[in-house]
Amino acid sequence: SACSVYKLQRNCIDTAGCGWCLDSNQCIDSSLASSCTCSGSCHSCFRTIYPASGGACGGYSSCSACAADPACGWNIYNQQCVYGDALGACYSSQDGSCSGSAGANRSFYWQYGSAAICPEQYSVCAQYIDCQACAADPACGWNTYQQLCAEGNSLGACRSSQDSSCSGSAGVIKTSYWQYGASASCPKRQAKCSQYMDCSECVLDAACGWNIYLKGCFDGNKDGACESSQDSSCSGGAQAEKTFYWQYGPKAVCPLNHSTCYRYLDCQTCASDPACGWNTYETLCTPGNSLGSCFSSEDSSCSGPAGAARGSYWQYSAQAVCPARFGLCSNHVDCASCTGDAACGWNGGACVDGNRLGACESSQTGSTWKYGAC
């Protein structure tokens, strides 16, 4: 064949009646095109189009530039520009399909021609550093669990290594980890949930929830946090209500007047906040519910005789028994005033927390305990 004299692809393709067989790396007559088979998905490895770049397809470093060249196509999985046509790459070694959830759409891995879906602002999706910008790009999706932007479609990421689902309670909804397109649930006011510093701001964002136990805002949904390490539940009495540790959405219970319960300095104002409770024994306002504090270290019961009355140490909501005088028993300066307060008792010259059984703290219990009257 007259075509066989051409040893360079460019010279071969520029000659009428000739074409380059990628499989054999030879110039052959157009009449023999059917003999030029390919191992990949493409229609034929017989090429009559030379890459517009003037060299091999591999010279393109971005999806958009590659897909614009009719001689080439972009393999999302391999992140390479290679020879191919509308069906796929010429070589099977360059034709790897998506291993992640996006692979359910068999053709997604291959971007070719005017129909190609390529990252709009960057050469690769990984260059996006926040969920909103990433999910707005039709070539990309945000993996909440891994906190990264990856190539993918509405089904998930192209690569299985970037397709990890939530390991925390949010994983009950299988697709919660993947944020894509118009339906994406991304932090709206901050780039990341972790940038919210208090519960009330955090729960206004549908992409985030507040973990009371960890005292932080994390990615999640109504069921809990996406990452198991950010999904720790309460260790104290409050844990009997399994979902209390996680505050999410319009039903969230966050401190009313402060960013944290610890800023309340007296029993009355603390107990009036539905997100908080007063630990009489520790003289501390802490996150909790009607069952007790979220933290076992802040859920200590009375060590004195008062502890025989269940719940004596924990003051919460409308049922709270708090000192009437400025929120602390120690503010009473005489026996009459002290014993007139249902939260206090008089012990040898001092007014302390307690009930009819005695003081809350064992070190404050003496033989002269007076409660209700002097």
FENSUL-V355981 format. One line per field, one symbol per residue. phi: phi as a letter, one per 20 degrees, with the letter a starting at -180 (. if undefined). A space follows every 50 residues. Layout:
phi=???
This chain:
phi=.ffffeddgfffffegndbdeffelcecfgfdgfeeeceeeffbeeddde gffnbfgffedcffffffefecbdeffelcdcfrcfeqffdffddgefee ffffegeffddbmfefddgedcfcfgffdcffffffefecbdeffelbdc facfeqffeffddfefeefffgegeffddbmfefddgedcfcgfefebgf fgffdfecbdeffelbdcfrcfeqffeffddfefdegfffegeffddbmf efddgfdcfbffefdbfffffeefecbdeffelbecfacfeqffdffddf efeegfffegnffddblfefddgfelmcffffdbfffffedfecbeclnc ecfrcfeqffegfdecfdfcbnae
